[in-house]
Amino acid sequence: MKTRAKRPARKSPSKLQGVIELARERWQAAKKSAKRAKQAAKLARREFKDAKKAVKRAKEEMLVAARRLQTSVVSAARRKKQTRAKVATKKAAPPAPPKARTAAKRAKRPSRPKPAPAEVVSTVASEPTPPVQQETPTA
């Protein structure tokens, strides 16, 4: 807690003059405290806005995490169901031969030609090699 500064001793010629000075001092003090209160309110508003943004960000992150968890749980359940189905079909009966109709469809549709593999071009600069000197016969 702040301590108040001691008031200087006054030498006022009249009571009225002393009252005026006292009122002026109080007005100045009130003015200063109002200024401090205004600054504090400004800081409080800023902190409130920052806190609101932080809450919003945290909420979004929570929702993203919840979606991830939900999708992972659903996919895990799906995988578990598929493995159960595979085990059940292995125990039940051998797989049925493919239907004739699907084989006929495949025969009608020509297969797509596969694109030729692209030629690989190196981006590394090759080192210059000195020219090979041929031996000349000396006579």
N, C-alpha and C positions, 0 to 999 in steps of 0.2 A: 504494500500500500504506500502511495506517495505521501510525503509530508508537505504541508503547505509552507510556502515561503513566508517568512515573517514580514509583516507590514512595516514599511518605514515610518518612523515617527513623523507626524504631521504638525505643521505650524500653520494652522488656518486662522485668518483674521476673524472669521465669523463662523457660527454654527452652520449656516447655509452653505458656505463654501466647502466645509468638511463633508456635508451630506452629498453635495454634488460630486466631490472626488470619490467618495465611497461608492456612489451609484455608478460612476464611470468605471471604477475598478471591477465591480461586480458584472457590469455589462461586458467588459473585455474578457473576463474569466468565462462568462456564459458563452461568449462568441467562440473562444478557444475550445471549450468542451463540445459545443455544437459541431465545430469543424472536425474534432476527433471522432465524434459519434457518426458523422457523415462518412468519414473515411472507413470506419469500422463496418458500417452498413455496406459500403461498396465492396470491401473485402469479403464480407459474409455472403453477399450475392454471388461474387465470383467463385467462392468455394462451393456454394450450393450448386452452381451450374456445373463445375468440375465434377462434383460428387454425382450429379444426375447423369452426366456423360459416362462416368465410370460404372454406374449401375446399369445403364443401357448396354454398355459393352459387355459387362459380365453376363447379362441376361442373354445376349446374342450368343456368346460363347457357350453358355449352358445349353441353349437350344440346339446348337450345332453338335455338342457332345451327346445330347440325348438322341438326336437323329442317328449319329454314328453307332451308338450303342444299340438302338432299335434295329438298324440294318444288319449289324453283326449278329444279333440274336436271331433275327429272321433267317439269315443265310445259314447260320449254324443249325437251326431247326430243319431247314430245307435239306442240308447235307445229311443230317441224321436220318431224315425220312427216306432219302434216296438210297442210303446204304441199307436200311431195313428192307426196302422194296427189292433191292438186288439180291439180298440174302434170301428173301422169300421166294423170288422167282427161280433161284438156283435150286432150292429145295423142292419146289413145286413140279416143274416140268422142263424138258429141254426146249430151247428156243425154236419157234416155228419157222419153217422155210419161208423165204421172201415170196410175196404174192406175185402171180404172173403179170398182173396188171402193171405193177411198178416196173417190172422188167421190160414190158412192152413200151412204156413211156420213155424209158431210158434209150431204147432202140430207136425211137422216132427222133429224139432230140440229138443233133450232132454235138460232139464235145467242142468246147471253145479252144481255139489255138492258144497255147501259152506264149507269152511274149518272150523274145530272145533275151538272155541275160545281158545286162549293160556291160560295156567294156570298162574295166577298172583303169582309171588314169591316176597315176601317182602325182601328188602335189608336192612331193619332196624334190628339191632341185638336185640333179645328178652332179657328181663331182667331175670337173673336167679332167680327162685322162690325156697324158702326153702322147703325141703320135708315135707309133711304133716305127723305129728306124730299120730299114732293110739293110742287110749286110751286102756290101758291094765287093765283088771279087777284085783283089788287087793283083796286077800282073807284073 
